[in-house]
């Protein structure tokens, strides 16, 4: 793709030779001829002076030794450029000879169903959707248009995916929620988990993530939410729009998470809580109570980030402070006896 064509696709102005051939995106330090690099963080501006890239995506005012695509949002432009330059690995439309599609399923003619994929009774597969090998779509499940399901994904019965949903390898949508009733003799009786999981438009689910179905009601992931690998979402959870969950987050059942919430890696969230819009939780935080909108929290139990940072400084000094306290107590005791 030429630089001029790429800039036009991004809707950005460019400076330099528009006929340059751009073939891939690369890091500033590793880029060479034909590469497009980017500058989204000014602390890397020094590396731009020696880059071998043919072009760079950079904000206004930045000087570069190569052609420049100008934008106030370099990282967003990079994402779009990477998509434009990505190799086209789309498989051909149609059902592979070694796929198993039930006769009552509805598969759009433009969809692609890979080898050993299984589509159950009454399931629906939308236009241009891709099911890679070994994907299983359960009975009555509905997959919208332009979805991409990578190998070994399981979409359980009666679950629904909207448009442009991406599910990475090995993820399970609609696994049974963890629901048991304990009888008087101590045995645990399974509660049938029959509610659906619903993924709205433009949701992405990472590899080996599991999203549980509830006994009643639904588990819902709202539009634009992006979920990393190895995340566990419990039954009856509702995630708002444009939520970001990093790897190994765990959210217990019936918790409601607001819009534009961000959880760092290994954040744990208790059940039946409400997390307000725009909350940010630092990695490994443990959230045991509901959180007001806009809060920035850390630690276990999670508290305001600034308070946690102050407290963490004190933690290291606790043994010393304890010794000093004992010494002061001894001195006070001696004064009282005097």
N, C-alpha and C positions, 0 to 999 in steps of 0.2 A: 504494500500500500504506500502511495506517495505521501509525503509530509502534508501537501496541500489537501489531499483527500481525507487524511486522518484528522487534520484540524477542522475541516468542514463537518465531518461526522461528530466531532466533539462540540461544535458550535463555538470555537475559540479562534481568535486571530493568531497568526504566526509571523515570525520574522526569520528570513533566510531563504534558502533554495527550496521552493515548493516541490521540485521534481525528485528530491531525495527519496530513496527507497527505504522504508521503515519496516523491519521484519519482526522485531520482538521488543519486549520491555526488559531492562536490565538495571542493576544497581549502579550508582554513580561510579564506584571504584572499579567495577568489573565490565562496564559498557565499552563496546567497540563500534566500528563502522556498521551502520544499519540498525543500531540499537537506539531505543528511546528510553531516557531515564527521567527522573523527576526530583524536584526539590520541594518537599512539604514542610520540612523542619529546618529553620535557618542555622541550626548548630552544625549542619552538614554543608553549609555554603562553601567552606574552604575547599572541599573535595571537588566542587564543580569546576574549579580553575584547571584541573588536570584530567578531567574526564575525556574518554575517547569516544563518547556517544555522538551520534549524528545529530541528535536533537534532544531537548530537555523540556519537560513541562515545568514551568516556574511562574511565580507570582510577578506582578508588575514591579519594575525597578531593579530586578535581579539581572546582573550582567553575566553572560555565559559565552564560552569560546565556540559555541555551535549554534545551530538553529534553535529557535525557542517557540514553543506553544504557550501563549500567555493566558493565565486564568487566576482568579482569586481563590479558587478551590483546587489546588494541584492534586490532592489525593483523590478527590471525586473524579477529576479528569483522567487520572491514572487508571482507576477502576474501569472506566468506560473504554479507554484506549486498550487495556489488556484484553477486554472482551472482544474488541474489534480485531485485534491481532491474533487471538487464540486460534489454534488449528481447529478445523471443522471435523470433529470426530462423530458427527451424528450418523447413526446407523440408518439404513434404508427403511422406509415405511413398510409395514406389513407384519405378519405373524410368522415367526420362525417355525420351520417344520417340526422342531423338537419342543416347541412350547405347547402348553396344555390350556386351552381356552374353552371354558364351558359353553355349550351351545346357546344358553340363555343370556350370556354376557353380551354387552354392547361395546364394541371396540371401533373407534373412529378409523376410517380407512387411512388417514394420514399418520396414525400412531405407529410406533415400532415396539414389537413384543419380542424380546430376546429368547435365546435357547434356554429351555428348562424353566422358563417363567410359567407361573400358574395364575390364571384368572378365574375366580370362582363363579358360581351361579348368580346371575342377576347383577354382577359387577358392571361398572361403566368406566371406560377409559376414554378420555377426551382427545380432542384434535391435537396432533403433533406431540403428544406425550410419549416419552421413551421409558420403557421398562427393560432394564439390562438383565442379563442372565440370572436365573434363580430368584428373581423377585416373585413374591407371593402376594396376591391381592385376594382378600377373603370375600365370601359371599355377601352380596349387597353393598360392597364398598363402592365409593364413587371417587374417581380421580379426574380432576378438571383438565383444561387445555394447557399445553406447553409445560407440563410437569416433567421432572427428570428424577427417576428412581434408580439408584445405582445397585450393583449386584448384592443379592442376599438381603434386600430390604423386605420387611413383612408389613403389609397393611392389613390389619385384622378386619373381620367381618363388620359391616355397617359403618365403618369409619369414612370420613369425607375429607378430601383434599381439594382446595380451591385451585385457582390458576397460578401457574409459574412457581409451583412448590418444588423445592429441591430436597431430596432425602439421600443422605450419604450412606455408604456401605454398612450393612448390618444393623441399621436402626430398626426399631420395632414400634409401630404406631398402633396402639390399641391393645397392648398387653394387659392382662388382668390386674386390676388394682389390688392392693394388699388389704383385703377385707375379710376378717374372721370374727365370728361370735364365740365367746368362751363359755362353755357350759359349766354346770355346777361341779361336774367331775374333773374339770380342768382341761378337757379336750377342746380343740378349736374347730369350729364348724365353718366351712367356707361359705361366704356370701357370694352368690353368683354376680359376676361383674358383666353387665349387659349393655350399659350405656355406651355411646359412641365417643370417639375422639374426632374433633374437627380442627383441621388446619386451614386457616383462611389464606387469601392470596399472598404470594410473595414471601411465604415463610420458608426458611431453610433449617434443616435438622441435620446435625452432625453424625459422624460414624458411631455406631454402637450406642446411640442414645435410645432411651426407652420412655415412652409417653403412655401412661396407664389409663385405661378406661374405668369409669365408676360403676357402682351398682345401680345408681339412679342418676338422672341428669346427664351431664356431659362434661368432658374435658375439652377446653377450647384454647387454641393458640391463635391470637388475633393477627391481623394483616401486618406484614413487614417485619415480624420478629425473627431473629437469627439465633439459633441454638448451636453451640459447639459440640464437640465429641464427648461421649461418656457422661451425658447429663441424664438425671433421673427426675421425671416430673410425675408426681403422684396423681391418684384418681381425683377427679372433680376440680382440679386446678384450672384457673383462668389466668392466662398471660395476656396483658394488654398489647397495644400496637407498638411496633418498633422497639421491643424489648431486646436486650443483648445479654445472653448467658454464656459465660466462658466455661471451659472444660471442667467436668466433675462437680458442677452445681447439683444440689439435691433440694427439691421442693416437696414437702409433705402434702398430703391430701387436703383438698378443699380450701387451699390458700388462694387469694386473689391478688394478682400483681398488676399494678397500674401501667399506664403508657410510658414508654421511653425510660424504663428502669434498666440499670446496668448492674450485673453481678459479676465480680471477678471470679477466678478459678477457685473451686472447692468451697464456695459459699453454701452454707446449709440453712434452710428455712423451715421452721416448724409448721405444723398443720393448723388450719382454721384461722390464719392470720390475714391481715390486709396490709399490703405494701403500696404506699401512695405513689402517684405519678412522679417520675423523674428521680426516684431514689437511686443512689449509687452506694454499693457495698464493696469494700476492699476485699481482695482474695482471702479466703479462709475465715471470713466473718461468720459468726453463728447468730442467726436472727431468731430470737425466742419470743418476741412480742411484735405487735403491729407497729408500723413505721409511718410517720407523717410524710406527706408529699414533700419532695425536694431535699430530704435529709441525705447527708453524706456520712456513712457509718463504717465502723471498723471493730474488730475484736470479738471476743466471746465472753459474756453476751455482748452483742454489738451495741455500741454507743456512738455518740457524735465523734467523727474522725479527729477533730482537733483535741477533744478531751482524751481520746485513746492515745494519741501521740504524746501528750503530756504525761499520761499515766505510764506509758511504756518506758519513759525515761526513769521514772521512779522505781519501776519493778526491779531494775538491775541494782538499785541501791538499797533494797529492802533489808538484806542481811546486815549491812552496815548500820542502817537506821535503827534496826532492832537492837543491835549491840549498844548504840548510843542511848537509846531509850532506857535500857536496863541500867546503864551507868548513871543516868540522871535520876532514876528511881532510887538507886542506892544512895546517891548524894542527898536527895530529899529526905529519905529515911534517916540518914545520919543527922541532918539538921533538926528533924523533929525530936530526936533523942537528946540533942544537946541542951 
